[in-house]
């Protein structure tokens, strides 16, 4: 009997990590019905972070709330309450920016007035509940507001030269002349999950690199927002070149200014959901994401999981929406591309669960001899 740990990331915009794991298991079981499956859906701080914790932590409870979404409209969402532990006697609140202030919540890009107010409202709700620790995933941001919407919801005030609160979003960032933090809520222990290492400002900063994805088009617009983010860093007394401070349109910097600690998303999620224990006697680990490409080796979920599998003596396999020509697949004994299985990217995107089931079956056919070898090698290492 093969013990298979299923730890995919979400296939962004098409299927959640939880549902991807289920589909892969169904496909594998069609080949090996007696296989044992351990579901550990993963995330790196972006879309699906809350779902990964909900699936892996017994006793996790959804806490519904309504927040102001990235364009100001009311959004029904939730944060996740994890049970108390010795390190967090009041419980841990897990919140992801994607479900409160994420780009997927927009009907159209709003480069100047989208903001992170909703994230701040969710953080406030968790603090009011009494949590001892917050875990905040900050991928998939809709805005380049430097986190001022979030901090405003937590009690900060950002004022222009006339002492009037600035407008929401990137438009307001450009007008900030002073900051009043006297009413800012105190931060509990805050872990911030991100796979982004960009600084807040400069050619690799939030405005230059991620601004165009959120609608900032011209060089002049990017320069204007970049200058505003630089002033914001000065007013918050933080280094604009801090590693990861440019994550989520500068929300990484704002969370650090509040008292948070940035952490590599995949590694932190893996620790908090007990992935290492799940892998201790696994034969196979299957991971995946929507697009496995040349950047997937830089701290993303699949490369991180492949390394863990090697340490545990398990066989690493990959299922991805697509696998590009520049992707390094050498860490996986077998991979499956949904685009190739479906015949086109359009077909794969239309029915991701169907093609993940097909991928699971293909990986199962490739596994038996390799899993036996992996178990033997692991036993030899321990003797």
N, C-alpha and C positions, 0 to 999 in steps of 0.2 A: 504493500500500500504506500502510495506516495503522499507525503505531507507537503501541501502547496500553500505558500503564503502569497496572498494577492494584495499588492500594494501599489496600484496605479495612482497617478495624479488624475485630476479631472481632464477631460478632453474639452477644452474651453469652448463654451457656447453650444456644445452638442450633447454631452452626457457627463454626469457627475462621476467623481471617483468611486462613490459607493455603488452606483449602478454599473459602472465599468467592471468593478471587481465581481459583481454578481454574474454579469454576462460571461466573463472569462471563466468563472467557475462552472457555469452551465456547459460551456463548450468543452472544457477539460473532462467533465463528468460524463459527457456523451461518449468519450473514448475509454475512460477509466472510472466507472461508477463507484468503485470502492475508495477512491482518493479522499483524503482528509483535507479540508480547506480552512484556512485561517484568514479572515478578512481584516486587513489593516490599510484601508484607503488612505492615501497620503495627500499632502499639500505642502507648498513651500511658502505660505503666507498669503497667497492669492485666493482666487475663487476656490471654494471647497474646503477652506481651512476649518470652519466650524463643523462641517459635515464629517470631516476626518476624526475630530475629537468625539463627536456624537456617536459614531460607529464603534469607536475603540474603547471608550471609557464607560464602564458600567455605572449606572446611576446618574448619568448626565441628563439634565433637564432643560428643555427649551423655555426661555423667558420671553414671551411676546412683547413687542412694543411697536409704536408708530413713530417714525422720525421724519425729518425734512430731508428728502432725497437730494441728489446733487444739483438738480435744477429747481429745488424749492418745493416740489410737490410732496404730498404726504405719502410715505412708503410704509407698508406693514412688513415688519421683519422680526427678528428675534436675536437675542444673545444666548449663549449656552452657559449654564451653571454646572460646574463640576463639583463633586462631593468634597467635603473638607478633608484635608490631610494634615500631617504634622507641620509641614512647611506653610500651609495655607488653611488655618483653622476656620476661616470664614468662607472657604470655598474659593474656586477660581472661576473668573468670568472669561469666556472666550468670545471674541468679537472679531469679525472680519470687515474690513473697509468695503469689500466688494458688495456686501449685502446692504450697506447703509449709504455709501457714497461712491459706488462703483460705476464704471463706464457702461456696463451692461444695463444699467437702470435708466440710461438716457435714450430718448427717441431720436435725438440728433445731437451732434457735438456742441458743447457750450463752452468755448475756450476761455471766455472772459468772466462768466458769472457762475459756472459750476463750482461747487465748494464741498467742504468736508464737515459741514454742520451735523449731518446725520450721524457720523462716526462719534463726534463729541457727545451727542445726545445719548447714544448707546453706552458710551463709557460712563456718563453720568448716572444712567439707570443702574449699571452694575455696581458702581460705588455706593449709591443710595441703598442698594440691597445689602451691602456690608461685606463684599468679597475682600479677601486678603491679597489676592493676586489677580492681575489681568494679563491675558495673552492676546495680543493684537496682531492679526495678519493684515498687511497693508498693500497687497497686490491689487491690480485692476482699478486703480484710481481714475476718476473722471476729470480731475481738475489739476491745476497748477497753482493752488492757492497758498502754498507754504504751510498748510495746516492751520491757517488762521480761523477758518470756520470751526474746526474741531476745538481749538483753544478758546474761542469765543463761547461755544456751548458749555465749556468747563468754567467759564467766569472771567476770562481775560477780555480786555478791551483794546482795540487797535484804532488809533485816532489819526486823522489827517492834520495838516498844519493849523487848521482852525479849531481843532479839538473836537471834531465831529467824527463819529464812528465811520470807518471806511466802508465802501460797498463790498458785497460778497465777491469771492472768487479772485482770479488773477487781476481783475480790474482794481480791486481794493488794495492788493499787494503793492501796486505801483504808487499808491497815495499815502502809505503809512509814514507818519512822522514821529509818533510816540506810541508806547505800549504801557498799559496799566495792568499789572498782574496781581494787584492787591486782593482781588476776589477770586483768583484762580483756585479751583479745588485742589487739595493736596493729593498727590499721586500715591497709590499703594505700590507694591512691587509690580512693575510693568515690564513684560518681555515683549519685544516688538519683532515680529517675524517678517523677514524679507530676503529675497535672493538678489537684490540690487545693491551694488557697491558704489554707485555714482555719487559724487559730491553734490552739494546743493547748487552751487553756481559754477560758471565757467563753461568751456567747450564740451565737457562731459556732464554738465549739470542738469537739473530738472527741466529747465526751460528749453535748453538746446537739444537734449536727447529725447525727452518724452513729450515736450510741448507740442510738437507737430502731430503726434498721435492723438492729441486731445483738441486739435483744431488751430493751434498757433501756426500761422502760415509764413509770414514774412520775417526776414532777418530783423527788421526794426521792432516787430512785436516781441520776438524772442529776446532781443536785447533789453527792451523795456521791462519785461517780467524778470529777467535775470538780474537787472539792477535793483528791482524791488526786493527780490529774494536776498540779495546781498545786504540791503539796509535792514531787512527783517532779522538776519543773522546777527548783525551788530547790535540791534536793540534787544535781542534775546540772549546776547552774550554767548554765542556758540560759534564754532569754527565752520565757515561755509564750505571748507574742503574736507569735512569729516566724512569718513567712509560710510556710505549708505544714507547720508543725510538727504540726498536728492530723491530717495524712494518716494513713490506716491505723490509726485508733484511737490516735494518738500515736506510732506507729512512726517517723514522719518526724522527730520531735523526738529520739527515741532514737538514730537513725542520725546526726543532726547532732552529738549529744553524743559519739558514737563517733569522729567525724571525717569523716563524709560531707558531701557538698554536694548540696543539692536542686536539681533542674533540671526545666524543663517537659518532660513526658514525650514528647509528640509530636515536638517539635523535636530533642530529644536522640536519639531513636530514628532519626529521619530522617537526622541527621548520621552516626550510626554505621553505618547500612546503606547509605550512599552514594546517598540518594534524589535529591539535586540532580544528580548525574551522570546518573542514569537519565532524568531529565526534560529533559536538555539538548537532545535532539533528538526529544522525544515530540510526537505530535499530540494525544493525548487522555490524560487521567488520570482513572481511575474510582476513587472512594473510597466509603466507606460505613460504616455501623454499624447496630446493632439498632434504635435509636430516634433519629431526627433531630428534635430539638425546640428549644425556645427557649433551652436552655442549651448547645446544640451549637456555638454561635459563640464560646464562651469557652475557647479553647485546646484544644478537642477535635480529634481527628484530621481530620474532614471540613473544618472551616473552615481549619485549618492547611494542608491539601493544596490547597484552592482558591486560597489566596494564593500558594503555590509555583507552581501551574499558571499563574496570571496572570503571574508574573515570567518564566516560561519561554516564554510565548506559546503555551501548550497549552490545549486546551479542557478544562474541568473538568466532570465528570458525577458523579452521586450515585446509589447504590442503597442503600436503607435498609429495614429491616424495617417501619417505619412512618414517616411524615412528618406531624408534628402541625401543627395550624392556626397555632400561634405560631412555627413555624420560619421562619427567613430563608433562602430558597433562591435568592436573587438572584445568588449567586456561581457558580451552576451553570447551564449552558445547557440541561440537561435532567436531570430526576431521575425515579427509578422507585421506587414504594412496593410492597414485596412483599405487604403487607396488601391493597392495592387490586388487585394482579394476582391474588392467590389468592382474593379475595372475603371473607376474614375473617382476623383475627389468628391464630385457631386453625389455620387451614389453612396460613398462612405459616410458623408455628412448627413445624408437623408436617413440612414438606418444604422447608426453606430452600434447599437446593441446587437443587431444581427451579425455584423461583421466582427465584432469582438467575440461573439460565440464561435464564429468560424476560426478566428485567431486562436482561441483557447484550445480548440480541437487540434489544430495544426501543431501547436506547441506541445500538447500531450503526446502526440505521435513521435515527436523528436526527443522526448525526455527519458524514457526508461533506462537505456544503457548509460546515459550520462549521469543520472541521479545515483545509480549504483556505484559508479566510479567516484562520484563526489563523496558519498558516504564512506567508501573505503579509504579515500585520501584523508578525510577528516579524522577517521579512526586511527590512521597511521600517525597523524600529527600529534594526537593526544597520548600515544603510547610511549 
